[in-house]
Amino acid sequence: MSGHTQLTQEERYQIYILKKAEYSQVQIAEQLGRDNSTVNRELKRDRRLREYRPKQAHGLAVARRHAMAGPRIYAKAWQQIEARICEVWSP
């Protein structure tokens, strides 16, 4: 299992508040206990118009997560697998 976790909505609000307080990305990462690249990527990816908005950033992150949550094996492939197993093929 990988050691990474998604940023929470609370962490996104903390990023916003700390950014407004003129903390650097490194300082924000230290406060959150996250890697600097995580904060950097979050600020780059979810910046809309002029500044980072935590509510919109969280919505975009959830949408990305749902977009990636498709089936790993599609129905047609499952049909072929089941047919081969019925023919006593090994998966």
Distance bins in CASP14 RR format, pairs under 12 A and 6 or more apart:
PFRMAT RR
TARGET T0000
AUTHOR 0000-0000-0000
RMODE 2
METHOD distances of the structure
MODEL  1
3 35 0 0 0 0 0 1 0 0 0 0 0
4 34 0 0 0 0 1 0 0 0 0 0 0
4 35 0 0 0 0 1 0 0 0 0 0 0
4 37 0 0 0 0 0 1 0 0 0 0 0
4 38 0 0 0 0 1 0 0 0 0 0 0
4 41 0 0 0 0 0 1 0 0 0 0 0
5 11 0 0 0 0 1 0 0 0 0 0 0
5 32 0 0 0 0 0 1 0 0 0 0 0
5 33 0 0 0 0 0 1 0 0 0 0 0
5 34 0 0 0 0 1 0 0 0 0 0 0
5 35 0 0 0 0 0 1 0 0 0 0 0
5 38 0 0 0 0 1 0 0 0 0 0 0
6 12 0 0 0 0 0 1 0 0 0 0 0
6 34 0 0 0 0 0 1 0 0 0 0 0
6 38 0 0 0 0 1 0 0 0 0 0 0
6 41 0 0 0 0 0 1 0 0 0 0 0
6 42 0 0 0 0 0 1 0 0 0 0 0
6 57 0 0 0 0 0 1 0 0 0 0 0
6 58 0 0 0 0 1 0 0 0 0 0 0
6 59 0 0 0 0 0 1 0 0 0 0 0
6 61 1 0 0 1 0 0 0 0 0 0 0
6 62 0 0 0 0 1 0 0 0 0 0 0
6 64 0 0 0 0 1 0 0 0 0 0 0
6 65 1 0 0 1 0 0 0 0 0 0 0
6 68 0 0 0 0 0 1 0 0 0 0 0
7 13 0 0 0 0 0 1 0 0 0 0 0
7 14 0 0 0 0 1 0 0 0 0 0 0
7 15 1 0 0 1 0 0 0 0 0 0 0
7 16 0 0 0 0 0 1 0 0 0 0 0
7 28 0 0 0 0 0 1 0 0 0 0 0
7 29 0 0 0 0 0 1 0 0 0 0 0
7 32 0 0 0 0 1 0 0 0 0 0 0
7 33 0 0 0 0 0 1 0 0 0 0 0
7 34 1 0 0 1 0 0 0 0 0 0 0
7 35 0 0 0 0 0 1 0 0 0 0 0
7 38 1 0 0 1 0 0 0 0 0 0 0
7 39 0 0 0 0 1 0 0 0 0 0 0
7 41 0 0 0 0 1 0 0 0 0 0 0
7 42 1 0 0 1 0 0 0 0 0 0 0
7 43 0 0 0 0 0 1 0 0 0 0 0
7 45 0 0 0 0 0 1 0 0 0 0 0
7 46 0 0 0 0 1 0 0 0 0 0 0
7 54 0 0 0 0 1 0 0 0 0 0 0
7 57 0 0 0 0 1 0 0 0 0 0 0
7 58 0 0 0 0 1 0 0 0 0 0 0
7 59 0 0 0 0 0 1 0 0 0 0 0
7 60 0 0 0 0 0 1 0 0 0 0 0
7 61 1 0 0 1 0 0 0 0 0 0 0
7 62 0 0 0 0 0 1 0 0 0 0 0
7 64 0 0 0 0 0 1 0 0 0 0 0
7 65 0 0 0 0 0 1 0 0 0 0 0
8 14 0 0 0 0 1 0 0 0 0 0 0
8 15 0 0 0 0 0 1 0 0 0 0 0
8 32 0 0 0 0 1 0 0 0 0 0 0
8 34 0 0 0 0 0 1 0 0 0 0 0
8 42 0 0 0 0 0 1 0 0 0 0 0
8 54 0 0 0 0 0 1 0 0 0 0 0
8 57 0 0 0 0 0 1 0 0 0 0 0
8 58 0 0 0 0 1 0 0 0 0 0 0
8 61 0 0 0 0 1 0 0 0 0 0 0
8 62 0 0 0 0 0 1 0 0 0 0 0
9 15 0 0 0 0 0 1 0 0 0 0 0
9 16 0 0 0 0 0 1 0 0 0 0 0
9 54 1 0 0 1 0 0 0 0 0 0 0
9 55 0 0 0 0 1 0 0 0 0 0 0
9 56 0 0 0 0 0 1 0 0 0 0 0
9 57 0 0 0 0 1 0 0 0 0 0 0
9 58 1 0 1 0 0 0 0 0 0 0 0
9 59 0 0 0 0 1 0 0 0 0 0 0
9 60 0 0 0 0 0 1 0 0 0 0 0
9 61 0 0 0 0 1 0 0 0 0 0 0
9 62 0 0 0 0 1 0 0 0 0 0 0
10 16 0 0 0 0 0 1 0 0 0 0 0
10 17 0 0 0 0 0 1 0 0 0 0 0
10 32 0 0 0 0 1 0 0 0 0 0 0
10 54 0 0 0 0 1 0 0 0 0 0 0
10 55 0 0 0 0 0 1 0 0 0 0 0
10 58 0 0 0 0 1 0 0 0 0 0 0
11 17 0 0 0 0 0 1 0 0 0 0 0
11 18 0 0 0 0 0 1 0 0 0 0 0
11 28 0 0 0 0 1 0 0 0 0 0 0
11 29 0 0 0 0 0 1 0 0 0 0 0
11 31 0 0 0 0 1 0 0 0 0 0 0
11 32 1 0 1 0 0 0 0 0 0 0 0
11 33 0 0 0 0 1 0 0 0 0 0 0
11 34 1 0 0 1 0 0 0 0 0 0 0
11 38 0 0 0 0 1 0 0 0 0 0 0
11 39 0 0 0 0 1 0 0 0 0 0 0
11 42 0 0 0 0 1 0 0 0 0 0 0
11 54 0 0 0 0 1 0 0 0 0 0 0
11 57 0 0 0 0 0 1 0 0 0 0 0
11 58 0 0 0 0 1 0 0 0 0 0 0
11 61 0 0 0 0 0 1 0 0 0 0 0
12 18 0 0 0 0 0 1 0 0 0 0 0
12 19 0 0 0 0 0 1 0 0 0 0 0
12 28 0 0 0 0 0 1 0 0 0 0 0
12 32 0 0 0 0 1 0 0 0 0 0 0
12 34 0 0 0 0 0 1 0 0 0 0 0
12 38 0 0 0 0 0 1 0 0 0 0 0
12 39 0 0 0 0 0 1 0 0 0 0 0
12 42 1 0 0 1 0 0 0 0 0 0 0
12 43 0 0 0 0 0 1 0 0 0 0 0
12 45 0 0 0 0 0 1 0 0 0 0 0
12 46 0 0 0 0 1 0 0 0 0 0 0
12 52 0 0 0 0 1 0 0 0 0 0 0
12 53 0 0 0 0 1 0 0 0 0 0 0
12 54 1 1 0 0 0 0 0 0 0 0 0
12 55 0 0 0 0 1 0 0 0 0 0 0
12 56 0 0 0 0 1 0 0 0 0 0 0
12 57 1 0 1 0 0 0 0 0 0 0 0
12 58 1 0 1 0 0 0 0 0 0 0 0
12 59 0 0 0 0 1 0 0 0 0 0 0
12 60 0 0 0 0 0 1 0 0 0 0 0
12 61 1 0 0 1 0 0 0 0 0 0 0
12 62 0 0 0 0 0 1 0 0 0 0 0
13 19 0 0 0 0 0 1 0 0 0 0 0
13 20 0 0 0 0 0 1 0 0 0 0 0
13 28 0 0 0 0 0 1 0 0 0 0 0
13 32 0 0 0 0 0 1 0 0 0 0 0
13 42 0 0 0 0 0 1 0 0 0 0 0
13 52 0 0 0 0 0 1 0 0 0 0 0
13 53 0 0 0 0 0 1 0 0 0 0 0
13 54 1 0 1 0 0 0 0 0 0 0 0
13 55 0 0 0 0 1 0 0 0 0 0 0
13 56 0 0 0 0 0 1 0 0 0 0 0
13 57 0 0 0 0 1 0 0 0 0 0 0
13 58 0 0 0 0 1 0 0 0 0 0 0
14 20 0 0 0 0 0 1 0 0 0 0 0
14 21 0 0 0 0 0 1 0 0 0 0 0
14 23 0 0 0 0 1 0 0 0 0 0 0
14 27 0 0 0 0 0 1 0 0 0 0 0
14 28 1 0 0 1 0 0 0 0 0 0 0
14 29 0 0 0 0 0 1 0 0 0 0 0
14 30 0 0 0 0 0 1 0 0 0 0 0
14 31 1 0 0 1 0 0 0 0 0 0 0
14 32 1 0 0 1 0 0 0 0 0 0 0
14 33 0 0 0 0 0 1 0 0 0 0 0
14 34 0 0 0 0 0 1 0 0 0 0 0
14 39 0 0 0 0 0 1 0 0 0 0 0
14 42 0 0 0 0 0 1 0 0 0 0 0
14 52 0 0 0 0 0 1 0 0 0 0 0
14 54 0 0 0 0 1 0 0 0 0 0 0
14 57 0 0 0 0 0 1 0 0 0 0 0
15 21 0 0 0 0 0 1 0 0 0 0 0
15 23 0 0 0 0 1 0 0 0 0 0 0
15 24 0 0 0 0 0 1 0 0 0 0 0
15 25 0 0 0 0 1 0 0 0 0 0 0
15 27 0 0 0 0 0 1 0 0 0 0 0
15 28 1 0 1 0 0 0 0 0 0 0 0
15 29 0 0 0 0 1 0 0 0 0 0 0
15 31 0 0 0 0 1 0 0 0 0 0 0
15 32 1 0 0 1 0 0 0 0 0 0 0
15 33 0 0 0 0 0 1 0 0 0 0 0
15 34 0 0 0 0 1 0 0 0 0 0 0
15 38 0 0 0 0 1 0 0 0 0 0 0
15 39 1 0 0 1 0 0 0 0 0 0 0
15 40 0 0 0 0 0 1 0 0 0 0 0
15 41 0 0 0 0 0 1 0 0 0 0 0
15 42 1 0 0 1 0 0 0 0 0 0 0
15 43 1 0 0 1 0 0 0 0 0 0 0
15 45 0 0 0 0 0 1 0 0 0 0 0
15 46 0 0 0 0 1 0 0 0 0 0 0
15 47 0 0 0 0 0 1 0 0 0 0 0
15 51 0 0 0 0 0 1 0 0 0 0 0
15 52 1 0 0 1 0 0 0 0 0 0 0
15 53 0 0 0 0 0 1 0 0 0 0 0
15 54 1 0 0 1 0 0 0 0 0 0 0
15 57 0 0 0 0 1 0 0 0 0 0 0
15 58 0 0 0 0 0 1 0 0 0 0 0
16 23 0 0 0 0 0 1 0 0 0 0 0
16 28 0 0 0 0 1 0 0 0 0 0 0
16 32 0 0 0 0 0 1 0 0 0 0 0
16 39 0 0 0 0 0 1 0 0 0 0 0
16 42 0 0 0 0 0 1 0 0 0 0 0
16 43 0 0 0 0 1 0 0 0 0 0 0
16 46 0 0 0 0 0 1 0 0 0 0 0
16 47 0 0 0 0 0 1 0 0 0 0 0
16 51 0 0 0 0 1 0 0 0 0 0 0
16 52 1 0 1 0 0 0 0 0 0 0 0
16 53 1 0 0 1 0 0 0 0 0 0 0
16 54 1 0 1 0 0 0 0 0 0 0 0
16 55 0 0 0 0 1 0 0 0 0 0 0
16 56 0 0 0 0 0 1 0 0 0 0 0
16 57 0 0 0 0 1 0 0 0 0 0 0
16 58 0 0 0 0 0 1 0 0 0 0 0
17 23 0 0 0 0 1 0 0 0 0 0 0
17 28 0 0 0 0 1 0 0 0 0 0 0
17 31 0 0 0 0 1 0 0 0 0 0 0
17 32 0 0 0 0 0 1 0 0 0 0 0
17 52 0 0 0 0 0 1 0 0 0 0 0
17 54 0 0 0 0 1 0 0 0 0 0 0
18 24 0 0 0 0 1 0 0 0 0 0 0
18 25 0 0 0 0 1 0 0 0 0 0 0
18 26 0 0 0 0 0 1 0 0 0 0 0
18 27 1 0 0 1 0 0 0 0 0 0 0
18 28 1 0 1 0 0 0 0 0 0 0 0
18 29 0 0 0 0 1 0 0 0 0 0 0
18 30 0 0 0 0 1 0 0 0 0 0 0
18 31 1 0 0 1 0 0 0 0 0 0 0
18 32 0 0 0 0 1 0 0 0 0 0 0
18 33 0 0 0 0 0 1 0 0 0 0 0
18 34 0 0 0 0 0 1 0 0 0 0 0
18 39 0 0 0 0 1 0 0 0 0 0 0
18 42 0 0 0 0 0 1 0 0 0 0 0
18 43 0 0 0 0 0 1 0 0 0 0 0
18 52 0 0 0 0 0 1 0 0 0 0 0
18 54 0 0 0 0 0 1 0 0 0 0 0
19 25 0 0 0 0 1 0 0 0 0 0 0
19 27 0 0 0 0 1 0 0 0 0 0 0
19 28 1 0 0 1 0 0 0 0 0 0 0
19 29 0 0 0 0 0 1 0 0 0 0 0
19 31 0 0 0 0 0 1 0 0 0 0 0
19 32 0 0 0 0 0 1 0 0 0 0 0
19 39 0 0 0 0 1 0 0 0 0 0 0
19 40 0 0 0 0 0 1 0 0 0 0 0
19 42 0 0 0 0 0 1 0 0 0 0 0
19 43 1 0 0 1 0 0 0 0 0 0 0
19 46 0 0 0 0 0 1 0 0 0 0 0
19 47 0 0 0 0 0 1 0 0 0 0 0
19 51 0 0 0 0 1 0 0 0 0 0 0
19 52 1 0 0 1 0 0 0 0 0 0 0
19 53 0 0 0 0 0 1 0 0 0 0 0
19 54 0 0 0 0 1 0 0 0 0 0 0
19 57 0 0 0 0 0 1 0 0 0 0 0
20 28 0 0 0 0 0 1 0 0 0 0 0
20 51 0 0 0 0 1 0 0 0 0 0 0
20 52 0 0 0 0 1 0 0 0 0 0 0
20 53 0 0 0 0 0 1 0 0 0 0 0
20 54 0 0 0 0 0 1 0 0 0 0 0
21 27 0 0 0 0 1 0 0 0 0 0 0
21 28 0 0 0 0 1 0 0 0 0 0 0
21 31 0 0 0 0 0 1 0 0 0 0 0
22 28 0 0 0 0 0 1 0 0 0 0 0
23 29 0 0 0 0 1 0 0 0 0 0 0
23 30 0 0 0 0 1 0 0 0 0 0 0
23 31 1 0 0 1 0 0 0 0 0 0 0
23 32 0 0 0 0 0 1 0 0 0 0 0
23 39 0 0 0 0 1 0 0 0 0 0 0
23 43 0 0 0 0 0 1 0 0 0 0 0
24 30 0 0 0 0 1 0 0 0 0 0 0
24 31 0 0 0 0 0 1 0 0 0 0 0
24 36 0 0 0 0 1 0 0 0 0 0 0
24 39 0 0 0 0 1 0 0 0 0 0 0
24 40 0 0 0 0 0 1 0 0 0 0 0
24 43 0 0 0 0 0 1 0 0 0 0 0
25 31 0 0 0 0 0 1 0 0 0 0 0
25 32 0 0 0 0 0 1 0 0 0 0 0
25 34 0 0 0 0 0 1 0 0 0 0 0
25 35 0 0 0 0 0 1 0 0 0 0 0
25 36 1 0 1 0 0 0 0 0 0 0 0
25 37 0 0 0 0 1 0 0 0 0 0 0
25 38 0 0 0 0 1 0 0 0 0 0 0
25 39 1 0 1 0 0 0 0 0 0 0 0
25 40 1 0 1 0 0 0 0 0 0 0 0
25 41 0 0 0 0 0 1 0 0 0 0 0
25 42 0 0 0 0 1 0 0 0 0 0 0
25 43 1 0 0 1 0 0 0 0 0 0 0
25 44 0 0 0 0 0 1 0 0 0 0 0
25 52 0 0 0 0 0 1 0 0 0 0 0
26 32 0 0 0 0 0 1 0 0 0 0 0
26 33 0 0 0 0 0 1 0 0 0 0 0
26 34 0 0 0 0 0 1 0 0 0 0 0
26 35 0 0 0 0 0 1 0 0 0 0 0
26 36 1 0 1 0 0 0 0 0 0 0 0
26 37 0 0 0 0 0 1 0 0 0 0 0
26 38 0 0 0 0 0 1 0 0 0 0 0
26 39 0 0 0 0 1 0 0 0 0 0 0
26 40 0 0 0 0 1 0 0 0 0 0 0
27 33 0 0 0 0 0 1 0 0 0 0 0
27 34 0 0 0 0 0 1 0 0 0 0 0
27 36 0 0 0 0 1 0 0 0 0 0 0
27 39 0 0 0 0 1 0 0 0 0 0 0
28 34 0 0 0 0 1 0 0 0 0 0 0
28 35 0 0 0 0 0 1 0 0 0 0 0
28 36 0 0 0 0 1 0 0 0 0 0 0
28 38 0 0 0 0 1 0 0 0 0 0 0
28 39 1 0 1 0 0 0 0 0 0 0 0
28 40 0 0 0 0 1 0 0 0 0 0 0
28 42 0 0 0 0 1 0 0 0 0 0 0
28 43 0 0 0 0 1 0 0 0 0 0 0
28 52 0 0 0 0 0 1 0 0 0 0 0
29 35 1 0 0 1 0 0 0 0 0 0 0
29 36 1 0 1 0 0 0 0 0 0 0 0
29 37 0 0 0 0 1 0 0 0 0 0 0
29 38 1 0 0 1 0 0 0 0 0 0 0
29 39 1 0 1 0 0 0 0 0 0 0 0
29 40 0 0 0 0 1 0 0 0 0 0 0
29 41 0 0 0 0 0 1 0 0 0 0 0
29 42 0 0 0 0 1 0 0 0 0 0 0
29 43 0 0 0 0 0 1 0 0 0 0 0
30 36 0 0 0 0 1 0 0 0 0 0 0
30 38 0 0 0 0 0 1 0 0 0 0 0
30 39 0 0 0 0 1 0 0 0 0 0 0
31 39 0 0 0 0 1 0 0 0 0 0 0
32 38 0 0 0 0 1 0 0 0 0 0 0
32 39 1 0 0 1 0 0 0 0 0 0 0
32 42 0 0 0 0 1 0 0 0 0 0 0
33 39 0 0 0 0 1 0 0 0 0 0 0
34 40 0 0 0 0 0 1 0 0 0 0 0
34 41 0 0 0 0 0 1 0 0 0 0 0
34 42 0 0 0 0 1 0 0 0 0 0 0
34 43 0 0 0 0 0 1 0 0 0 0 0
35 41 0 0 0 0 1 0 0 0 0 0 0
35 42 0 0 0 0 0 1 0 0 0 0 0
36 42 0 0 0 0 0 1 0 0 0 0 0
36 43 0 0 0 0 0 1 0 0 0 0 0
37 43 0 0 0 0 0 1 0 0 0 0 0
37 44 0 0 0 0 0 1 0 0 0 0 0
37 45 0 0 0 0 0 1 0 0 0 0 0
38 44 0 0 0 0 0 1 0 0 0 0 0
38 45 0 0 0 0 0 1 0 0 0 0 0
38 61 0 0 0 0 0 1 0 0 0 0 0
39 45 0 0 0 0 0 1 0 0 0 0 0
39 46 0 0 0 0 0 1 0 0 0 0 0
39 52 0 0 0 0 0 1 0 0 0 0 0
39 57 0 0 0 0 0 1 0 0 0 0 0
40 46 0 0 0 0 0 1 0 0 0 0 0
40 47 0 0 0 0 0 1 0 0 0 0 0
40 52 0 0 0 0 0 1 0 0 0 0 0
41 47 0 0 0 0 0 1 0 0 0 0 0
41 57 0 0 0 0 0 1 0 0 0 0 0
41 61 0 0 0 0 0 1 0 0 0 0 0
42 52 1 0 0 1 0 0 0 0 0 0 0
42 53 0 0 0 0 0 1 0 0 0 0 0
42 54 0 0 0 0 1 0 0 0 0 0 0
42 57 1 0 0 1 0 0 0 0 0 0 0
42 58 0 0 0 0 0 1 0 0 0 0 0
42 60 0 0 0 0 0 1 0 0 0 0 0
42 61 0 0 0 0 1 0 0 0 0 0 0
42 64 0 0 0 0 0 1 0 0 0 0 0
43 51 0 0 0 0 1 0 0 0 0 0 0
43 52 1 0 1 0 0 0 0 0 0 0 0
43 53 0 0 0 0 0 1 0 0 0 0 0
43 54 0 0 0 0 0 1 0 0 0 0 0
43 57 0 0 0 0 1 0 0 0 0 0 0
44 52 0 0 0 0 1 0 0 0 0 0 0
44 57 0 0 0 0 0 1 0 0 0 0 0
45 52 0 0 0 0 1 0 0 0 0 0 0
45 56 0 0 0 0 0 1 0 0 0 0 0
45 57 0 0 0 0 1 0 0 0 0 0 0
45 59 0 0 0 0 0 1 0 0 0 0 0
45 60 1 0 0 1 0 0 0 0 0 0 0
45 61 0 0 0 0 1 0 0 0 0 0 0
45 64 0 0 0 0 1 0 0 0 0 0 0
46 52 1 0 0 1 0 0 0 0 0 0 0
46 53 1 0 0 1 0 0 0 0 0 0 0
46 54 0 0 0 0 1 0 0 0 0 0 0
46 55 0 0 0 0 0 1 0 0 0 0 0
46 56 1 0 0 1 0 0 0 0 0 0 0
46 57 1 1 0 0 0 0 0 0 0 0 0
46 58 0 0 0 0 1 0 0 0 0 0 0
46 59 0 0 0 0 1 0 0 0 0 0 0
46 60 1 0 1 0 0 0 0 0 0 0 0
46 61 1 0 0 1 0 0 0 0 0 0 0
46 62 0 0 0 0 0 1 0 0 0 0 0
46 63 0 0 0 0 0 1 0 0 0 0 0
46 64 0 0 0 0 1 0 0 0 0 0 0
47 53 0 0 0 0 1 0 0 0 0 0 0
47 54 0 0 0 0 0 1 0 0 0 0 0
47 56 0 0 0 0 1 0 0 0 0 0 0
47 57 0 0 0 0 1 0 0 0 0 0 0
47 60 0 0 0 0 0 1 0 0 0 0 0
48 54 0 0 0 0 0 1 0 0 0 0 0
48 55 0 0 0 0 0 1 0 0 0 0 0
48 56 1 0 1 0 0 0 0 0 0 0 0
48 57 0 0 0 0 1 0 0 0 0 0 0
48 59 0 0 0 0 0 1 0 0 0 0 0
48 60 0 0 0 0 1 0 0 0 0 0 0
49 56 0 0 0 0 1 0 0 0 0 0 0
51 57 0 0 0 0 0 1 0 0 0 0 0
52 58 0 0 0 0 0 1 0 0 0 0 0
52 60 0 0 0 0 0 1 0 0 0 0 0
53 59 0 0 0 0 1 0 0 0 0 0 0
53 60 0 0 0 0 1 0 0 0 0 0 0
54 60 0 0 0 0 0 1 0 0 0 0 0
54 61 0 0 0 0 0 1 0 0 0 0 0
55 61 0 0 0 0 0 1 0 0 0 0 0
55 62 0 0 0 0 0 1 0 0 0 0 0
56 62 0 0 0 0 0 1 0 0 0 0 0
56 63 0 0 0 0 0 1 0 0 0 0 0
57 63 0 0 0 0 0 1 0 0 0 0 0
57 64 0 0 0 0 0 1 0 0 0 0 0
58 64 0 0 0 0 0 1 0 0 0 0 0
58 65 0 0 0 0 0 1 0 0 0 0 0
59 65 0 0 0 0 1 0 0 0 0 0 0
59 66 0 0 0 0 1 0 0 0 0 0 0
59 67 0 0 0 0 0 1 0 0 0 0 0
60 66 0 0 0 0 0 1 0 0 0 0 0
60 67 0 0 0 0 0 1 0 0 0 0 0
61 67 0 0 0 0 0 1 0 0 0 0 0
61 68 0 0 0 0 0 1 0 0 0 0 0
62 68 0 0 0 0 0 1 0 0 0 0 0
62 69 0 0 0 0 0 1 0 0 0 0 0
63 69 0 0 0 0 0 1 0 0 0 0 0
71 77 0 0 0 0 1 0 0 0 0 0 0
71 78 0 0 0 0 1 0 0 0 0 0 0
72 78 0 0 0 0 0 1 0 0 0 0 0
73 79 0 0 0 0 0 1 0 0 0 0 0
73 80 0 0 0 0 1 0 0 0 0 0 0
73 81 1 0 0 1 0 0 0 0 0 0 0
73 82 0 0 0 0 0 1 0 0 0 0 0
73 91 0 0 0 0 0 1 0 0 0 0 0
74 80 0 0 0 0 0 1 0 0 0 0 0
74 81 0 0 0 0 0 1 0 0 0 0 0
75 81 0 0 0 0 0 1 0 0 0 0 0
75 82 0 0 0 0 0 1 0 0 0 0 0
76 82 0 0 0 0 0 1 0 0 0 0 0
76 83 0 0 0 0 0 1 0 0 0 0 0
77 83 0 0 0 0 0 1 0 0 0 0 0
77 84 0 0 0 0 0 1 0 0 0 0 0
77 91 0 0 0 0 0 1 0 0 0 0 0
78 84 0 0 0 0 0 1 0 0 0 0 0
78 85 0 0 0 0 0 1 0 0 0 0 0
78 91 0 0 0 0 0 1 0 0 0 0 0
79 85 0 0 0 0 0 1 0 0 0 0 0
79 86 0 0 0 0 0 1 0 0 0 0 0
80 86 0 0 0 0 0 1 0 0 0 0 0
80 87 0 0 0 0 0 1 0 0 0 0 0
80 89 0 0 0 0 0 1 0 0 0 0 0
80 91 0 0 0 0 0 1 0 0 0 0 0
81 87 0 0 0 0 0 1 0 0 0 0 0
81 89 0 0 0 0 1 0 0 0 0 0 0
81 90 0 0 0 0 0 1 0 0 0 0 0
81 91 1 0 0 1 0 0 0 0 0 0 0
82 89 0 0 0 0 0 1 0 0 0 0 0
82 91 0 0 0 0 0 1 0 0 0 0 0
83 89 0 0 0 0 1 0 0 0 0 0 0
83 91 0 0 0 0 0 1 0 0 0 0 0
84 90 0 0 0 0 1 0 0 0 0 0 0
84 91 1 0 0 1 0 0 0 0 0 0 0
85 91 1 0 0 1 0 0 0 0 0 0 0
END
